[in-house]
Amino acid sequence: MILKYSRSFKKDYKKLNSKLRKQCDERLILFRENQFNPLLNNHSVHHPYEGCQSINISGDVRALFEINNDGILFIRIGSHSELYK
């Protein structure tokens, strides 16, 4: 499985504190092994990210991604309120 990261995702990732970065790294490893692991709570999302999926990083932090022909592109990461304002 090929995972790619958008410029927005990379920018969001840099804004995370070290604890959240570590959690994100761990969840992405888990995602690579099994994208439907119950800890990830992989689910589809609606407006403004229709056609995308979301996984849980921590209690309130989500990573949004889309599946395309090239693999999986992570597009954003942030708290629920940051992503859906």
KAVEN-V432184 format. One record per pair of residues at least 4 apart in sequence whose ideal C-beta (glycine too) atoms are under 8 Angstrom apart, sorted by the first residue. I is the first residue (numbers start at 1). J is the second residue. D is the distance in Angstrom with one decimal. If there is no record, write none. Layout:
i:I j:J d:D
i:I j:J d:D
//
This chain:
i:1 j:32 d:6.1
i:1 j:35 d:7.7
i:1 j:71 d:6.5
i:1 j:72 d:6.5
i:2 j:70 d:6.7
i:2 j:71 d:3.2
i:2 j:72 d:6.9
i:3 j:28 d:7.0
i:3 j:31 d:7.7
i:3 j:32 d:6.6
i:3 j:71 d:6.5
i:3 j:72 d:5.3
i:3 j:74 d:6.7
i:4 j:70 d:7.0
i:4 j:71 d:6.0
i:4 j:72 d:7.0
i:4 j:73 d:4.8
i:4 j:74 d:7.1
i:5 j:9 d:4.5
i:5 j:10 d:5.5
i:5 j:13 d:7.6
i:5 j:73 d:7.4
i:5 j:74 d:5.0
i:6 j:10 d:7.1
i:6 j:73 d:6.1
i:6 j:74 d:6.7
i:6 j:75 d:4.7
i:6 j:76 d:7.6
i:7 j:11 d:6.3
i:8 j:12 d:6.2
i:8 j:75 d:6.1
i:8 j:76 d:5.6
i:9 j:13 d:6.1
i:9 j:63 d:7.6
i:9 j:74 d:4.7
i:9 j:75 d:5.8
i:9 j:76 d:5.9
i:9 j:77 d:5.7
i:10 j:14 d:6.7
i:11 j:15 d:7.0
i:12 j:16 d:7.3
i:12 j:76 d:5.8
i:12 j:77 d:4.5
i:12 j:78 d:5.3
i:13 j:21 d:6.7
i:13 j:24 d:6.7
i:13 j:77 d:5.8
i:15 j:78 d:8.0
i:16 j:20 d:4.0
i:16 j:21 d:4.9
i:16 j:24 d:6.6
i:16 j:61 d:7.7
i:16 j:77 d:7.2
i:17 j:21 d:7.1
i:18 j:22 d:6.4
i:19 j:23 d:6.6
i:20 j:24 d:6.1
i:20 j:57 d:6.9
i:20 j:58 d:6.3
i:20 j:61 d:6.0
i:21 j:25 d:6.4
i:22 j:26 d:6.5
i:23 j:27 d:6.2
i:23 j:57 d:5.5
i:23 j:58 d:5.2
i:23 j:61 d:7.6
i:24 j:28 d:6.2
i:24 j:57 d:5.1
i:24 j:61 d:7.6
i:24 j:63 d:6.9
i:24 j:77 d:6.6
i:25 j:29 d:6.6
i:26 j:30 d:6.5
i:27 j:31 d:6.1
i:27 j:39 d:7.6
i:27 j:40 d:6.5
i:27 j:55 d:6.5
i:27 j:56 d:7.4
i:27 j:57 d:5.2
i:27 j:63 d:7.2
i:28 j:32 d:6.5
i:28 j:63 d:7.6
i:28 j:74 d:8.0
i:29 j:33 d:6.7
i:30 j:34 d:7.0
i:30 j:37 d:5.4
i:30 j:39 d:6.5
i:30 j:40 d:6.4
i:31 j:35 d:5.2
i:31 j:37 d:7.4
i:31 j:40 d:6.0
i:31 j:55 d:6.1
i:33 j:37 d:7.3
i:35 j:40 d:7.0
i:35 j:42 d:5.8
i:35 j:55 d:7.8
i:35 j:72 d:7.9
i:36 j:40 d:7.2
i:36 j:42 d:5.4
i:37 j:42 d:7.8
i:39 j:56 d:7.3
i:40 j:55 d:4.2
i:40 j:56 d:6.0
i:41 j:54 d:7.9
i:41 j:55 d:6.6
i:41 j:56 d:4.6
i:42 j:53 d:5.9
i:42 j:54 d:7.4
i:42 j:55 d:5.3
i:43 j:53 d:6.7
i:43 j:54 d:5.9
i:44 j:52 d:7.3
i:44 j:53 d:5.6
i:44 j:54 d:7.7
i:45 j:49 d:4.8
i:45 j:50 d:7.5
i:45 j:52 d:5.4
i:45 j:53 d:6.8
i:45 j:54 d:4.9
i:45 j:64 d:6.7
i:46 j:50 d:5.9
i:48 j:84 d:7.6
i:49 j:54 d:7.8
i:49 j:64 d:5.6
i:49 j:75 d:7.7
i:49 j:76 d:7.7
i:49 j:83 d:7.6
i:51 j:66 d:6.2
i:52 j:64 d:5.1
i:52 j:65 d:6.4
i:52 j:66 d:4.8
i:52 j:75 d:6.8
i:53 j:64 d:7.2
i:53 j:65 d:5.6
i:53 j:66 d:7.2
i:53 j:67 d:7.1
i:54 j:62 d:4.8
i:54 j:63 d:7.0
i:54 j:64 d:5.3
i:54 j:65 d:7.8
i:55 j:62 d:6.9
i:55 j:63 d:5.2
i:55 j:65 d:7.4
i:56 j:61 d:7.5
i:56 j:62 d:6.3
i:57 j:61 d:4.1
i:57 j:62 d:6.4
i:57 j:63 d:5.5
i:57 j:77 d:6.7
i:60 j:79 d:4.8
i:60 j:80 d:5.5
i:60 j:81 d:7.8
i:61 j:77 d:6.8
i:61 j:78 d:6.6
i:61 j:79 d:5.7
i:61 j:80 d:8.0
i:62 j:77 d:7.1
i:62 j:78 d:7.1
i:62 j:79 d:7.6
i:62 j:80 d:6.1
i:62 j:83 d:6.2
i:63 j:74 d:5.7
i:63 j:76 d:7.4
i:63 j:77 d:4.5
i:64 j:74 d:7.1
i:64 j:75 d:5.2
i:64 j:76 d:4.5
i:64 j:77 d:7.3
i:64 j:83 d:6.6
i:65 j:72 d:5.4
i:65 j:73 d:6.1
i:65 j:74 d:4.5
i:65 j:75 d:6.3
i:66 j:72 d:7.5
i:66 j:73 d:5.4
i:66 j:75 d:6.2
i:67 j:71 d:7.8
i:67 j:72 d:5.5
i:67 j:73 d:8.0
i:68 j:72 d:7.8
i:68 j:73 d:6.3
i:76 j:83 d:5.8
i:78 j:82 d:3.8
i:78 j:83 d:5.0
i:79 j:83 d:7.0
i:80 j:84 d:6.1
i:81 j:85 d:6.2
//
